[in-house]
């Protein structure tokens, strides 16, 4: 059954608020751009059906015992990446600076699963399902980015246009551009349609304000000329633009050097960079006129050993015909102007001073060259060109690690490492929620070993188990295993660690009863410290989440509140001064804790916060229901409401239901 028919058949069962939202979405989605079959109600249901809680799988983690105290920020999360992103939204919102993903390309070769089934080439709704599949994940990922964060997405040529429009939808006004890289050498094998070999892929880049690629330090070797008046080194640059005289009439004029009284014709096809005051006719421009640049010594006139001088128009025309005249005179619209003037042969250039450069780095080029055959930067050294191997590089690397048979077409390590070298800073967190074979994690480790950084990775990967292969676990046996082998392969990686997390889904109303202490501990440790670590032994029911000896602050978890736990809380040493310090407590009965601490610490300088564990479990995962706006009705609206009392009654009932749901854990009774 098609999604459209499913939606039509479900209309009878929808409540008035749901119908209202569906109609609003339909009326407001008519726009220029990308449109696909989707349901806002289904999106809400998927987000709110359950909450996601993590637990650490010790045997699949690595070096976790070595960092049991501080924990590890490196995470490998097994499960559907939609669930992984819901978890991360509650723990890492606004904390991830770089996201790189290589999502399924929607080729029709059953390369991805949606709603528990493979989507094949003959599926009529394949493109809509692919777009909705990515939309739900990208909207969650958007909230994870820092204010200067960036997301980079690999895609093939066939689906680039669709994905770019989708990215525009999710990240409006945040498009930076795209990189192009060569994935293989051209092939003329049978089956290449139209005798055309598609050998490249794209990396789409969208970023928040404040993000810049690192670029690279400029090459100062060209700044060898010293200017005594300016007290600075300079290099020469083009003084022309790529426009012709017809396109930029005010930039086409003879240039005069007042010190030597030599004139220079303008190239018809490459006019001067700056206008002449004579051509401006009093108009204001954003840049200085050419005469000002010359007066300030900003134009470089090379020495002229023998400038041309023609005493008659006939003499000038003969020189032009014999190709002995200075360049560009043949395009002059006024040859008589040049009679009895000294004319230069050498084209003037712009003097670019080192101190006037806007920055000291070169920007990243949109082209990724083939590794081993790097492209030469332009003549001015104006951009940084990444170099990458092809897909075969990734395959060979996995083969060397005995992991090649489980994962086809991995991205080359050099490509991902190059991207991260340009996009990250030494302490950034990098997320890949289509982690596959773990290339992004490998690149983070390699980059840290290269520059001494402490970047962190979060990799989300599924098991890809099927009815035929129920025990298949790509996340554990390929992604995590690869990272483990990389860490073990060299002493440069030996101090690294990662926690392997599995996800448990629990209905929101059952969270207080079905979640255990390990769930709560890992969730809060991830949220408060951005790390995972083994669950420590409890001291009379108390588990320490965070502790700062310096300021005497302590954050603890009490999963099951008992009399012994309450006694232990009041006796906790917070600082060297027994009367000072701050305690934050997560518990199932925050009012009980609050009352006990108030009585026990009365008269001391100690402060505390008593927080609801249930609310902490739900925080960041359950999307707020849309609020119904109350407004004064005019006569027509009042009559319409009176004519449809059932709708009005349903709206009031829905509003009351929403209020009840939002206050579920507000009372001590509910918490008990």
C-alpha positions, 0 to 999 in steps of 0.5 A, a space after each residue: 500500500 502506498 503512503 498516500 493510501 495509508 494516510 487517507 485510510 488513517 484520517 478517520 482515526 485522527 483527532 481534531 488537533 492531528 487533523 488541524 496540524 495535517 491541514 496546516 502542513 498541507 497548506 504551508 508546504 506549497 512552495 518552490 523547491 523540493 517536495 516529497 511524501 511525508 507526514 508530520 504526524 508520523 514524524 512526531 510518532 517516531 520521535 515520541 514513541 519511546 525514549 532511548 537509553 544507553 548501556 555500555 558493552 564492556 567486551 566490545 569496548 576498548 581500554 575502558 578500564 584504563 579510563 574508568 575514572 575520567 571516562 572516554 569521550 570516544 563512542 561507538 553506538 550500535 543501533 538504528 542511527 535515528 535512535 542514536 541521534 535521539 540519544 545524542 540530542 539529549 546528551 550532546 546538543 550543541 556540542 558537536 563541531 564537525 559532522 561527516 556522513 556517507 549516507 546510502 546513495 539511493 541507487 536502487 541496489 537495496 543499499 539501505 533499509 527503511 521501516 525494516 525493509 530494503 528499498 529497491 529500484 522498482 519501489 515507486 516511492 523510493 525517492 520520497 522514502 529516501 528523502 524522508 529517511 534522511 530528513 528525519 536524521 538531518 533535522 536531529 543532527 542539526 541540533 547537535 552542531 555547535 554555533 560554528 559547526 559544519 556538516 559534510 555529506 558525501 553523495 554521488 552525481 545522480 542524487 546530488 541535486 535532490 540531496 542539495 535541495 534537502 540540505 537547503 530545507 534543513 539548513 536554510 542559508 547555511 550552504 558553503 559549497 561542495 568538494 569534488 573528488 575522483 573515486 576511480 579511474 575512467 572505465 570503458 567496460 561494457 554496461 557504461 551507459 552512453 559511453 560515459 564513465 561517472 568517476 567522481 563524487 561530491 561532498 556537500 558542505 553546510 555550516 553555521 555562521 563563524 565556521 571557516 576551514 583551516 586553510 594553510 599558511 601562505 607561501 611568503 616566498 614571493 614577497 621578496 621586494 622591499 619598499 622603503 617608503 611603505 616599510 614592507 615587502 611586496 609581490 606583484 599581482 595582476 592589475 587586470 580583471 577578466 572582463 572586456 571593454 564592452 562589459 566594463 567601459 569605465 575600466 578601459 582607458 590608457 594608463 599613465 606613469 607620471 614619473 616617467 611620462 610613459 603611457 600603457 594601452 589597455 587590453 581589450 579582453 582584460 580591462 584594468 582593475 580600478 577605474 580612472 577618475 576621468 571615467 567616473 564622472 564624479 560617481 562614488 565607488 567603493 575602491 580607490 581610483 587608479 590615479 590614487 593607487 599610482 600616487 601611493 606607489 601601489 602600481 609596479 611599472 617595470 623599467 622600459 629600455 626603449 619605449 615606442 614613440 610615433 610621430 605620425 598616424 601612418 608610422 603607428 599603423 605600419 608598426 601595428 601591421 608589422 607587429 612591432 608596436 606595443 601590445 593592445 594598440 591594435 584594439 585602441 578606439 583612438 589611435 591618434 591619441 598615441 601620436 607623440 607619446 612614449 608608449 610602454 611595452 611592459 604591462 603594469 602590475 599591482 603591488 600587493 603588500 604583505 601587511 595589507 593581506 586580509 588573512 595569512 592563510 590560503 582558503 580550501 579549494 573545491 577540488 580534491 586532486 588524486 593522491 600522488 598526482 597533486 594539482 599545482 596551485 594557481 600562480 598566486 598560491 591562492 588555494 589549498 588543494 586536498 589530495 585523496 586516494 580512490 575507493 580502492 584505497 579504502 578497500 585495500 586498507 580493510 583487506 590489510 586488516 582482514 575486514 574487507 569482505 564485510 563492507 564494500 566501497 569504503 571511503 579512502 582514509 586519505 579523503 576523510 583525514 584531509 577533510 577533517 584536517 581542514 574542518 576540525 580544531 585539535 579538541 573538536 568532537 567529530 560525529 559520523 552517524 553513517 559510520 559503516 566500516 569506521 573510516 571517520 574514527 580511523 581518520 580522527 585517530 590518525 590526525 591526532 597522532 599526526 598533530 598531537 590533537 585530542 579530537 573525539 569521535 562518535 560513530 553510529 552504525 547498525 548491525 545490518 542483521 537480516 532474516 538470512 543473517 540474524 547474527 550479523 553485526 557490522 557495527 561490532 565486527 567491522 566498525 568497532 573491530 577496525 578501531 580496536 585494531 588501529 589502536 593496537 597497531 602502533 604505540 602512537 595510538 595506544 593511549 586511545 579508548 572507546 566505549 561501545 554502547 547499545 541502545 534500549 528503547 522504553 516507553 516514556 511512561 515506563 521509564 521510571 520502572 523499566 530503566 535501571 541504574 546503569 541506564 541512568 548513570 550512562 545517560 547522565 555521564 554522557 550529558 554532563 561530562 560527554 564521556 562514557 565509563 564503567 558504572 562504579 560501585 555504589 556507596 550506600 546507593 550513591 554513585 558519583 557522576 562528577 566531582 570537582 575538588 577545587 570548588 567543592 562541587 559534587 554531582 551524584 545519582 541515587 537510583 533507589 532512595 533508601 534511608 541509608 542513602 539519605 543518611 549518606 547524602 547528608 554526610 558527604 564531604 564536599 570540600 576541605 571546609 566541612 560547612 562549604 560546597 555544592 551538591 547536585 542530586 538526581 533521584 527518584 524522589 527529589 522532594 524527599 531529598 530536598 526536605 532532608 538536606 534542608 533540615 540536615 544542612 540548616 545553618 551551614 554554607 552548603 548548597 544543593 540542587 535536588 533534581 528529578 531522575 525521571 525528568 532527566 531520563 526524558 529530557 531532550 528526547 520527547 518532542 514538546 506537543 504543539 501548544 494550542 493558541 488561545 485567542 479572542 474569536 470574532 463573530 464568524 469564528 465564534 459561530 463556526 465553533 458553535 456549529 462544530 461543538 465536537 471539535 471544540 470539545 476535542 480541542 479542550 480535551 486534547 489541551 487538558 491531556 497535554 497539560 497532564 502529560 507535561 506534569 506527569 513527574 511534577 508531583 512527589 506522588 507520581 515520582 513514588 
